[in-house]
Amino acid sequence: MRDAGILAAELLDWYDQHARDLPWRVSPADRRAGVQPDPYAVWLSEVMLQQTTVAAVQGYFTRFTELWPTVEALAAAEDARVMGEWAGLGYYARARNLLKCARVVTAELGGRFPDTIERLRALPGIGPYTSAAIAAIAFDRPEAVVDGNVERVMARLHRIEAPLPKAKAELRARAAEMTPLARPGDYAQAVMDLGATVCTARSPACGLCPWRGACRARAAGVASGLPRRMAKPPKPTRWGLAYIGRRADGAWLLERRPDRGLLGGMLGWPGGDWGETAEGLPPVAADWRDIGAEVRHTFTHFHLRLGLRVANLPQHCEPARGEFIAALEPDDLPTVMRKAYDLARAELGGPV
Ligand code: SF4
């Protein structure tokens, strides 16, 4: 295989012409002209991109940076507002850590993100991948940034046949060996772009690849089969109930979920625990109706099937759980609760 330095230079040439235009990115041309990346934008985008696609994140990123253009502005935001804007990105622990991190950076570090992976790792919500990405992209440090795209490219370029996740350490080592000292931030983004746009999971476009001459998987005709993966156990299904009640004055009965755990700190419809059967007591005595439709939603570790019960509630009632919200903003609900609302609205009315 060609020398790592030559491969890096070939990839950077390709990146200079084909870099994706992303709202948080400083283009290679601007970088050459001396424009520095904003560490706040790099951090925000990387936290949003954890387990979410670039396409899904772009609108959220733009909205967040319009509302909160600096880390200090985000640190001063109300928790509920940030959680509401986050709805739809999933994994609410990330949003809670985002706020915590913004507050630490503002209160303890004068609004400046640290520039080493060790110090970045000490901040809330920043793990090995995100610290490497921020150090490389925002501060041009030669850190190996290894996401799923990079793993795929490394597995193919070096023809690593061991399956994931066992192969992770080897893929990381290969990525580290190849990281150049010149333009490491652009290089990190270039490998990611190559994986996202050329060396794609199902049908790599090897004819367009700057590494086609060196790629061992291509030479062996096994590119689309790599990286191999160990078979995953199937996701279990859980069942639950959601009680969607609306008072005569139009207020909705909602319940704030505990801070810890799934959808922590978010508003949702009252209901029981999610388990092997759909059960849970209503939050208030009323004429609850089964609308005969259910929400299906997939979380990281399980599928959920949520049965729906709706009721028009009397103006004077005292629920055992939850609180009445007069001005419901459906978009502030997490996706699973929003899906339930969309089904129940036909029965109870309410804003779109
Ligand atoms: Fe991926 Fe093909 Fe490039 Fe190899 S030659 S890195 S398989 S796109």
Residues whose N, C-alpha, C, O or C-beta is under 5 A from the ligand:
A	BS01	SF4	V153 R156 L157 V198 C199 P204 A205 C206 C209 W211 R212 C215 R218 A223
